[in-house]
Structures are given as C-alpha cells and as structure tokens.
Amino acid sequence: MRSKTDADRARILKAQIAAREGYDLKTPTSDVGVGSLDLPAIPRKKLDPSKISVDTFKRCSEPWAMSSVFAWIHSLTDEETDLKEHTLSEAIAALFCNKVPTMSSIEADSLAQQFVQNMFTSGVLQKDEEWVRFTPGTVSGVIYQLTGLGCYSSKLHVPEGRGRCYSHLCMRTVKKADFSIPDNVNETPWNQFWNLTTEQCNSRGKKELERQFNMREIVYTEEGYLLGLQILRTLYRDRLAKADVAVISPKRLPTFLNDVFGLADKCRRVNEEYLAPQLKYRENEQGPFVVGYSDILREWIRRARPVYVDYAAKYPRADKLVREEMQRNPAFVAFLDSARKEAISSRHGWDNWLKSPIQRLQRLILQLEVVMKNTTHASEEKTGLAFAIDEVKATAHEMDIRVNEVNKALELTELARKLRLRKTCADQVDLALDHLGRTIVLRGDMMRQGGRGVSWVPCQAILFDHYLVFSKPARDAHGNEVFEVTKAPIPMGLISLESTNDPAVMRSSVRGVTTVAGNSAAAKASDPRLARTTSGQSGSTLPHTNTGLTHGSGGSGSGSIVTSTVIEENSKDDKIYYPFKVKHLGKPEVYTLYALTAEKRQEWCEAIISAKTQHAEALHAQNAEPFKLRVLADTAFGTESYAHGARRIIIRGTPLDRAIREVEKRYSGAGRPAPISRTSINCATVFQQPAGRTMCAVGTDNGVFISEYQNPRGWVRVSNGHCTGRISANLYSLST
C-alpha cells in the first residue's frame, strides 16, 4: 500500500489548520523569534476502530443526529492525513453498536456506509486518491434507527419486555425465538413441514422450491448439531463428572474434562445465542417462502469465528488425550462403549460428537452453496449470501490451518519422546525437535536392504526441515513403541539425491526367478506378476522392471527396452518396490530406499528437493552459508564417464547452482570449447604472481595446467608428465 510522505502530511495539515482558523498562509507571522526551537512534532496515533474506548463513545451524546456523529468522527480523525473510507465506516458502526447493544452488526455496517455516502454527497468528505479528507461544513438529519436508543417510539419500551415492537425498523427488538435444544430433530421436508398443497408448491418455480427445501435443511441440521453437542455434554462429560465409581483419577478429572469438553460448550452457547433462535424466528416470520438467512449467518459467523478457531486449535490435543486415556485405562474404554450403546447416541462414538464443530462448518458451506446455486434472481439477499459464504469459508480455512499446525506440533512432540538415537549418533547429533519453527516435511514407511544383500529391513524415514532420519520400530523395556535411529541422521545440507528413476524391483517368496527383455509399452500394459512361468535358475539376484517415471536419472523413453520379471505361479507374497538412492555427503554409504508405489517414490524425491531448496534459500537470505563457490573451469577438464554419465539432480539456490548459473550467464551465446585434458585431477593450488595476478594451477595425470583465477576458460599446459603430489605454493618459476 502506498503512503503519503512527511512533506505531504505537513502540507495537508497546514492547509487544514488554516481552513479551520481562517488565516492567510501567505502572511508571515512576526511572533516567531530567531531563536525558536525546531522540534519534531509528537506523532499522533492513527484511528483504530477496534480500540475505541467507552469514554470515547460517550463523547457522542446524540448518536441519532447526523451533525453529532459527524462532529464526533471529525474530532477522532483531526490531524490525520492517511485516512481511509473503510476506517470511517468501521468506527461509525462501532459507535452505533455501542449505543444500541441489540443492533445487528450487519445493520450497523449498512447504516455506517450510508452515513459515509451522505458525507460525500454533502461535500464535507472528499476523495484524495485512495484516501479521504474532511472539508469545512457539516451534515444534518436524523438516523431514525438510533432515536430513543434504537426505536423512535420513546414510550413503547419504558416497561422493558420480551415482546416484539410494532415497528419493523425497531433496533431494540431482539428477533430470536424462544429456543431450547429438542430431544429429537424434526427432519420433515419443507412442503410437509408447512402442509403445502401441490398447487401452492407449483405456484413457484422449480429452483425456488429447491431453494426452500435447502433452507429448511439448514434449520433442522442446526438443531441436530446442537443436539449432538448436548449429547457430548450430558452423556460423556456430566456422567464422567458424576460417576459413583471414578473412571478417571479424581486428581486428573477436572483438567481432563476442561481440556476435552470445555470448548465444545462455547461452540454450543454461541450457536444457541446467535444462530438457532434467529433461524427459527425468521422461518416462523416469513414462512413458508423464506427470503433468506444471509444477515443472520453473517452476524453469527463474526461472533463465532474466534470461538471455532480456538476449538480447532485445541481439538487435536483433546482427541489425543482421549486416545491416550483409552490405551492406559480399561475402565474408560468400557465407559465409552456403554455411552455409544445408549439409544440417544444412535450408535455413534465419542469421536463423532467431538469433531462435530469442525464438520458443521464444512457441511454448512455445502448447504449455502446449494442455496446460492438455486437463487436465480439478483437481489440484496443473494449479495449478502455470497458474503456469508466467503466469511464461513474463511473461518473453515483458518480452522484447517490451526488443526494442521497443532497436529504437526503434537507429532513433533511425540517423535521427540519416541526417537532413540544410538550412543554413537547421540554424541554427534542434536535433532533439537523442540526448537521454534521445526517442522516435519514428510514421514512414511519404506523398505531398505540389510547387510546381507537381500534381507529386507522395514524402515521409517522422517524428513525434517533440517535432517533426514532413518529409524525402525522397536519396543522399550516397558513395552512402549519407540523408533530406533539405525543410521546417523543426514543434515539437510549434506543430503544428495543420487537417483529418482531406478528400475523397480520385486520381492518374491520364491527363489527361482528369471528376467526377460521386452518392449516398454508391453511391459507397462501388463503386471510382471501376471506372466508366471517356472524357472530353473536359482540365486538371490533382485529382478527389475522399469517404472516409467521421467524425471531424475536414467529415464527411458517410450520405445526403450526394459527388464521385466517372470516368476513361478503360486507366489502370493510378491511385492513390487520402487527404489531411489540417497547419499550422505562425506561418507561412502549410499542408501537405497524402496517405496511401496511409484507415486510415493516421486513424492519423496520431490519433498527432498523442495526441502533442500528451501534450506538453501534460507541460508542465502540469512547470509549463513559456510562458504561460497566459484567455477574455476567449466569445460577444460573432463572424463569419458562425465561426458556420458547420468543426468544429475540439480537443487536450485545452492552455492553450486548459483556458481554454475553465474558462469553460464558470463558465456551466454558462446560455444563450449572441447576439453584440453581427459584425465583425473590429482591436486590444485592458488598462487600470486609478482604483478599481483591471482593464478590457479591444476595437476593431472598428463601435466600441470594454469589459468587466471577469474578466467574459467584460460587454461594452458605448462608442464608435461604425471603429477601425483601436492603442487608447491610457490609456482613463480613454473608460471614464468
């Protein structure tokens, strides 16, 4: 967002003061002395509608008078130059809701927007690019919705009662029915609920009839939702609290009940107060053909959003507490089973009721979208319904984010408790799983080969944002599940993805196998396990077949020759695995991991590449890279294996990638010269010449080559012969 400069603010403020006090800016003032102080002005706080105090609201004594409201909002924004139209509307709406507590926030927003438009029409408020500014003048008129603190009939509400005012514009009438949660939900369809005849139904179009059925469904599903929360409270929470024989330890019971069931009561109360009674009132008032519920839903979701988001943030922990209690407390399991068998629960378990607030918003979104689809004519109700759907979707999206965040945090906590590093690894590696921002990128079960070549070992791989960990399930001394880390965790910067498209292998229960070659299209069309023959070969060689993936190393085209497997019939334990290789840089081992499906393998490879890319970007952004790389020679040295080797997997944003991109940009458009040496490089050094030039020397099997440090393609041979040792740092005589 663009903002005004200090010079603009000073100029506009000076003009406003001049207009208010009525003096000429061009006339110099003689009161300013030569030695007057030029101190910076104290910055004025900007208007924040959410932080307006009660005392500030009291300064507007006549909210029904437009002139009084104008004077109040003008005093709040005096000397403010970055004023926006929506800020004015929100502040005025907050004033209306404070003066008339029974006023709907949607109605207050509408009145505030009308008031702002009235100020534009009267000329006391003008547009200034994307800002607004006040001009001299005032407005006059009456906001009848705020007269008499919400009703222009001053005597009607002297004896306060629950009855309805005769004026439909009365803001003091709370339009909600006397609602109590029913024992059984009346799911009668719309036409039967109102006892409509066929002629009455046919008087409206088909879309309108479907729309009325949908809105009737919203009402009775809301009743069913509240009944479910009532069941959760009475059948589970109250029975646990009042049980004659304690099911849970009395010391832990209050905390358990509050953590598991406390927030469900808040969801029930906010719906009982702001949604269900209003829906019933509107249905009885406008039925059988209801105009709509958009204003009710928008009013409710604004009040319910913090409650439901808080519930979503604490739901994973509540679910975890119940499941942990079930694992260690047989009496609690028996209690849950008996509650599920109650007739009122309809054979639904505790998890169905506990998760209902999250599921309710998702179902409500679907219902509202169907109502929107069947609303054919453009109207104020259709516009409001679109806003209501967006607000409910935003709340549901925020709830999903909170649930995922808490689930990941709980998973990290559980892993920190269950991971067991061997002593050799624990002394060298600190996983620091409790650090802020630590995340689990991917986690899954795979297979890997043991030390005997063909023995298959189950492995659970865990990719964190900073380490790749290989573990296997085990049991501790108390019989609890743990994960023993079998290999040294690989830091993110040292993970090298060696291959992503190796041929698939088959794990079979038979010993006799054979391999045949065939066309790839035929291999893809039929599963290798379907072609069964008997083989006379024996041995433990792993059979292979092509996977068909394209990215990574070793990809084959549609017409390539692949290897498939023909094994004996009656082999029921055949499983096809999809391998990929990971190397710990600096160590000789290359780990071959076997995924259960080709999709899982691709998911793992993409996750590793993405995690390494994000890790490299973070190091570069924080200037925390341990070193920087420079390409000394891009084409001068090469080998046959390099020229015809497999395509490497490039991680974007790493020091190596940036160095390669830099030299490619430098020689963009130029041809690639042939290598001057195709032998191994044995040693290298950097030295200074007397003229101050930095040079680099490389020793190979067929001589020594030198070049300027800044010239990757300036290599020349200065010495023949086999160079195997370290080159002396003093190469002045050689270079001259």
Secondary structure, 3 states (H helix, E strand, C coil): CCCCCHHHHHHHHHHHHHHHHCCCCCCCCCCCCCCCCCCCCCCCCCCCHHHCCHHHHHCCCCCCEHHHHHHHHHHHCCCCCCCCHHHHHHHHHHHHHHHCCCCCHHHHHHHHHHHHHHHHHHCCEEEECCEEEECCCCCCCECHHHHHHCCCCCCCCCCCCCCCCCCCCCCCCCCCCCCCCCCCCCCCCHHHHCCCCHHHHHCCCHHHHHHHHHHHHHHHHHHHHHHHHHHHHHHHHHHHHHCCCCCCCCCCHHHHHHHHHHHHHHHHHHHHHHCHHHHHHHHHHHCCCCCCCHHHHHHHHHHHHHHHHHHHHHHHHHHHHHHHHHHHCHHHHHHHHHHHCCHHHCCCCHHHHHCHHHHHHHHHHHHHHHHHHHCCCCCHHHHHHHHHHHHHHHHHHHHHHHHHHHHHHHHHHHHHHHEEECHHHHCCCCCCCCCCCCCEEEEEEEEEECCCCCCEEEEEEEEECCEEEEEEEEECCCCCEEEEECCCCEEHHHEEEEECCCCEEEECCCCCEEEEEEEHHHHHHCCHHHCECCCCCCCCCCCEECCCCCCCCCCCCCCCEEEEEEECCCCCCCEEEEEEEEEECCCCCEEEEEECCHHHHHHHHHHHHHHHHHHHHHHHHCCCCCCCCCCCCCCCECCHHHHCCCCCCCCCCCHHHHHHHHHHHHCCCCCCCCCCECCCEEEEEEEECCCCCEEEEEEECCEEEEEECCCCCCCEEEECCCCCCCCCCCCHHHHC
